């Protein structure tokens, strides 16, 4: 369990389109085998400590003639942002993906001073 020591709780969220490979015949649409899309997401404000980030799919447009295979996760969480990683494999053809995320964490106290 992550305990936040402050009353300065920050909550941020977003809904980025990760890719739209159908339009330009990109790898998620035309490729086969293991494929990965990685995208950096910045928080609107830096956290004071590493936040908790939750992610999920909010739109998944895929070919109905192949099996739906996907894995979505968060990696490299920092004070400023994180990587969204979307993976698929085999013959799955994915046209577009959008992911919704939310982060929770401690913000810097406005009364804290940094002298150096």
Number of C-alpha atoms within 10 A of each C-alpha: 3 8 7 14 9 12 9 15 16 16 18 14 15 15 15 15 15 17 18 17 17 18 10 10 12 14 16 27 20 15 16 14 10 12 15 14 15 16 15 14 15 15 17 12 14 18 22 18 14 18 26 15 19 13 17 14 14 13 13 14 13 19 13 10 9 12 13 16 14 14 11 16 14 19 13 10 17 17 18 16 21 18 17 21 16 21 15 20 18 14 18 24 25 26 21 18 18 16 18 15 18 16 18 17 24 22 21 17 12 7 6 7 8 5 4 3
